[in-house]
Amino acid sequence: MSVVEHRRAAAVAVCPVERLDVERGVAALVDGRQVALFRLADGTVHALDHRDPATGANVLARGLLGTTADGDWYVASPLHKHRYSLLDGRCLSDPDLAVAVHEVTVVDGVVAVTLARSS
């Protein structure tokens, strides 16, 4: 008999929150995975996979931020302009595409990311 142990990934400190420009993306390497971080004007920080699933290129941190008519934030890939929700990672223009969304915490001014399970 084997025991399978499921451990929650540990949060990894990435940078001080003030190093993130408001409404601009930045790429970070978190436990070997490329992540795109976005700080919004309301102070929230979001993390998605940096890899655009439509092209395989690591470019999402360089994408443009925008909002839907409902006020939900997305990032538009700089290559083919697919729009990915910052909340759940789904592609707003192609239901077959999505990116992983990672948990972000800010403690004492430091941004930490807990990676989602591999997508």
N, C-alpha and C positions, 0 to 999 in steps of 0.2 A: 504494500500500500504506500502510496506517495502522498505527501502533503503539499498542496499548492498554497503558497502564501502570497496574498495580494497586498502590496505595499503602495501607499499613496506616494507619488513623487514628491520630493522635497522642493520647497521654494528656493530659488536661486536669486541672490541679490544681483541686480544688473547695473544700476546707476542711481545717483541722486535724481529725484524727480525734476529738479530745476535744470538738469542737463537736457531734458526733452523739450524741444520747441513746441509751442502750442499749435495744434492743428497741422503738424508736420510729422512725417514718419521717420523712424530711425531703425536700422537693423541691429540685432544683437545675436550673439551666439550663446545659447543656453544649453548646457550639457550636450554640446555637439549638434544642436538643432538650430537652424536659422529662424529667427522670430522677428516680426515687424511690430514695433511699438508705436502707439499713437496716444498723445496727451491732448485731451479736448479742453476747451475754454472753461468748462465747468469743473476742471480738476481731475476728472476721471482719466484713467490710463487703460488702454486696451492692447491686447497682444494677439496676433494671428500668426499663422505660418507665413514666412517671407516668400515661400515658393508659390508662384502662380500655377495652379493646376492645369490651366489651358495651354501653357507653353512650356512648363517645367523650369522656367527661369526664376531666379531669386530676385524679384523686383517690387514686391508689394509695398515695401517701406517707401519707395519712391513714387507711389501712386498718389492721386489727388483725393482728398476727403470731400465728402458731400453728404447731403441728407435727402431722404425720400420725402414725398409729400406728407407722410405721417411723422416726420421729424427723426426717423431712425438713421443713424450714421452708417456710412459705408466708405470703403476705399475702392477707387477705380484703378485697375491695373494699368500701368503706363504702356503696355504693349497692345492688347486688344480691347481695352476699356471695359472688361468684365468688372462688374461691381459686386464686392463682397461685403456682407453685413458685418459690422464690428461686434454685434451682439451674438450672432450664432454661426457666422462663417459661411452661410449659404450664398450662392451666387444669385443675384437678383435678375440676371438676364438669361441664365442657363441652369435649369434645375438639376442637371447632371454634374455640376461642379460645386465644390465647397472647399473651404480651408478649415483647419483646426483652429479653435479659439482656446487660448490659454488663460488660466486664472492669474490675475494681477492683484497684488496687495502693495500698499504704500505704508511703510511703518517707519516713523521717525525720519521722514523725508527720503527714504530709500525705496526704489521700485524693485519688487521681487516678483519673479514669474514661476508659476508651477505649471509644468508642461502637461498638456492633455495627453491621453494615450495616443500612441501612433495612429495616424489616419491613413 
